[in-house]
Structures are given as structure tokens and as C-alpha cells.
Amino acid sequence: MWFLGMDVGTGGTPRRIVNAAGRLMGTASSAHAPFRAEHPGWAEQDPEDWWRAAQEAIRGAIAAAPEPKEPIAAIALTGQMHGAVMLDENGAVLRPSLIWCDNADPARVRLAYRAHRL
């Protein structure tokens, strides 16, 4: 039985697979686009790019693990501190995420909410 650990960070998404004894079985990482700062204080990232990096790193960690492969029994997930991901009623991403290091005027957040009728 194996366990998958994931960390969606500001600069990348590492993945590790360990066995029940805690031995590292496979590891991989995938970078994602750096955060955008279109104006002073802004910090945004694309959640779809996090998803792409997560899938890529998971496939890489599984490929790096030795044969015979075992089922993944559990997944542990961590992420970068605070981030607002706005979704529509179908779960689709509406706009780039406002991430933890965004320190723009709170009026900007209100504008984002109004623009998407939230």
C-alpha cells in the first residue's frame, strides 16, 4: 500500500509516494507559471495551471516508483497559504486566483466579486 503526498506551492507542485513504512518510492515535481503582478501589490495565479502541474507531477512520481506498483491508499494535500479561487455554478474557474501574497486594495476584491456577480 502506497501513499501520495502533494504540495501546491507558489512556484511548483512536488509529489512524493511513500510505502507503509515511510520509504520513498517515487518523486516528481512540476513547475507552474510564476504569479502575475499586473499592478503594484497584485499577485495572481491560474488554478488551471496548478491542475496541469499536479497531474504532470503525479504521473511522474508514479512512473519513478519501482515495479511492482501498489495501489495509492491515501492522498495528503497541502497548498500555499491563503488563496481565493472563484468558481461558477458548474465548478469552472472564473478568473485567476488571488494568492497569499496579494496585498492590493480590498476594493479590488469587491470589483472581482461584482464582475462575476458573486
C-alpha positions in Angstrom: 0.0 0.0 0.0 1.4 3.4 -1.0 0.6 7.0 -0.1 0.8 10.1 -2.2 1.8 13.5 -0.8 1.2 16.7 -2.8 2.0 20.3 -2.1 0.6 23.0 -4.4 3.1 25.8 -3.8 3.6 29.3 -5.2 6.3 28.1 -7.6 5.7 24.4 -8.2 3.9 21.2 -7.3 6.1 18.4 -5.9 4.7 14.9 -5.4 6.1 12.0 -3.3 5.0 8.4 -3.0 5.9 6.5 0.2 5.1 3.0 1.3 3.6 2.0 4.6 7.0 2.0 6.3 7.6 5.6 5.1 10.2 4.7 2.5 10.3 7.0 -0.5 9.1 5.0 -3.6 8.9 7.8 -6.2 9.1 11.5 -6.5 8.5 14.2 -9.2 7.8 17.9 -9.4 6.3 20.2 -12.0 6.8 23.9 -12.1 3.9 26.2 -12.8 3.8 29.7 -14.1 5.0 32.3 -11.7 2.5 34.6 -10.2 1.4 37.6 -12.1 1.6 41.1 -10.7 -0.1 43.4 -13.3 -0.2 46.2 -10.8 1.7 47.0 -7.6 0.6 44.7 -4.8 -1.3 42.3 -7.0 -0.5 38.6 -7.0 -2.5 36.1 -9.1 -2.0 32.6 -10.4 -4.0 30.4 -12.7 -5.7 27.5 -10.9 -5.9 25.5 -14.2 -2.1 25.7 -14.3 -1.9 24.2 -10.8 -4.1 21.3 -12.0 -1.9 20.8 -15.0 1.2 20.7 -12.8 -0.4 18.4 -10.3 -1.4 15.9 -13.0 2.1 16.0 -14.5 3.8 15.5 -11.2 1.5 12.7 -10.1 2.2 10.8 -13.4 6.0 11.4 -12.9 6.0 10.2 -9.3 4.2 7.0 -10.3 6.5 6.4 -13.3 9.5 6.9 -11.0 8.3 4.3 -8.5 9.6 0.8 -8.8 7.7 -2.2 -10.1 5.5 -3.8 -8.9 3.5 -0.7 -8.3 1.0 -0.7 -5.5 -2.4 1.0 -5.2 -2.4 4.5 -3.7 -4.3 4.1 -0.4 -4.5 7.7 0.6 -3.6 11.2 -0.6 -2.3 14.1 1.5 -2.7 17.6 0.1 -1.3 20.9 1.2 -1.3 24.2 -0.6 0.0 27.7 -0.5 -1.4 29.6 2.4 -4.5 31.7 1.5 -5.9 31.9 -2.0 -9.3 32.8 -3.4 -10.4 30.6 -6.3 -13.6 31.9 -7.7 -15.8 29.2 -9.4 -19.1 29.4 -11.3 -22.1 27.2 -10.6 -20.5 24.4 -12.6 -17.2 24.5 -10.8 -15.3 26.2 -13.7 -12.6 28.8 -12.7 -13.8 32.3 -13.3 -10.6 34.2 -13.0 -7.0 33.9 -11.8 -6.7 33.2 -8.1 -5.8 36.0 -5.7 -3.0 34.3 -3.8 -1.5 34.7 -0.4 1.0 37.5 -1.3 -1.6 39.7 -2.9 -1.9 42.9 -0.9 -3.9 45.1 -3.2 -6.7 47.4 -2.1 -9.7 45.5 -0.8 -11.8 47.4 -3.4 -10.1 45.2 -6.0 -11.6 42.1 -4.4 -15.0 43.7 -4.4 -14.6 44.5 -8.1 -13.7 40.9 -8.8 -16.8 39.7 -7.0 -19.1 42.2 -8.8 -17.6 41.4 -12.2 -18.8 37.8 -11.7 -22.0 38.6 -9.8 -20.9 36.8 -6.6 
